Amino acid sequence: MKNIIITGTSRGIGYELALQFAKAGHNVLAISRKIPEALIENRNISCLKIDLASGEGLERISDFVEKTWKTVDILIHNAGALILKPFAQISAEEFEYIYKVNVFGVAALNRVVLPYMPKGSHVVTVSSMGGVQGTMKFAGLAAYSSSKGAVITLSELLAEEYREQGISFNVLALGAVNTEMLQEAFPGYEAPLSPKQMSDYIYNFALTGNTYFNGKVLQVSSTTP
């Protein structure tokens, strides 16, 4: 039984992951701006309503871990924000918001949780194929894809900084998954994988991936996008 923190659990991949880990008997702390009833009702899931973009409420996470778990075995950065808009039309506020969720929120949560992570623990960051150098890029995703590239580099650097402490950092760069967020940005586009299918992969990787990888970026995509 492991103690697992997952962000972005209100829907999609994060929601499925929280239920999957809980069903397997693990303790889950689900963090999101909205809390689904199914998560609240699960006895293995604790929920905190926190907006990572604001930076407020992070102390509630450390308080929870200190009083309830004492240690965290797995941290999954799944929360994400996406905007599809030509670069010239993206406001400074919109660009900054994407980075607050996709990069600054990840860094801030790492600062809070890492002191509670023992040797052998695993930090998994969900990124995007659009953030991987040399992959196909798409117009309108300047803020999103560049932020996903930034969080990849951050994870690689932290893998080095925490290597001696035995904490592993890996990134999963996902291709298209048929989430609500994708449908909101690209109405009508049918991605080949469902949130449940992708959560199956992330579930197993979070539990065992650090046995084989550290400081790595794995491309998880069945299509070019």
Steps between C-alpha positions, in 0.01 A plus 500: 500500500647835391418863569434676171429865415332572167414843358231581246255239628172670417471321167687309229821315570545631855150393600552151361841471668362594842232233479741240365755545777227506764343182364838328532513596868738795486448827688428790265503875554305648208570867429284704262292814473181294490438178692282228343256321730644159409836600647350641818308179561805274461647409840854474358491849349548830681420815304633854518344778295801706394576719199867438425512803271439734793760344726255529790416201714825313452558503874187288536679225310800500731267513801309198371815295437653599834191406700373202299764318294841627606646385167409518129605218266375629166419849373324526164486845339199458275328840522526698180362800315475542123416792277472481122554848358741668255803640680419859402157468663610346830497759777782522752255390767397191303860404430592546865203290616608204288846516657357538850312172465739298285838614641486718811234281663717193443805669651305630800346161577839334471636737764217406735504123449868410449592531870256213568623269223735220612758310300333301223215747445393615155394835352315463169422807290245477221623709209422501129657388174476867402756583766761254376779647291490387138139379498225638278368835623157651444406864444298655780671305778790736572415541868398141564779316318776732621381456859505124456857528373597704806365243742696226322827686560401569862447128562831409341679748726325383815593139419863608532450711812322222688692201362697446822177504700359221286200694368427436133348752257359393166280662235233340286452703181151405390356508154131569438263359763125546466455714811251780556787749488596377152139518382469855629809606304438285191122442468417192298849348505494137610825395665592130481535447877248551779590649840455155656741340255764763571443478874571126481843575356580781745381288792751225428778743412458697822533181705793340317652745249761632741652153512612548141505877439610823666521842340343364182230617261288218360290572194160336546315547173334268251476779241715793388295759697 
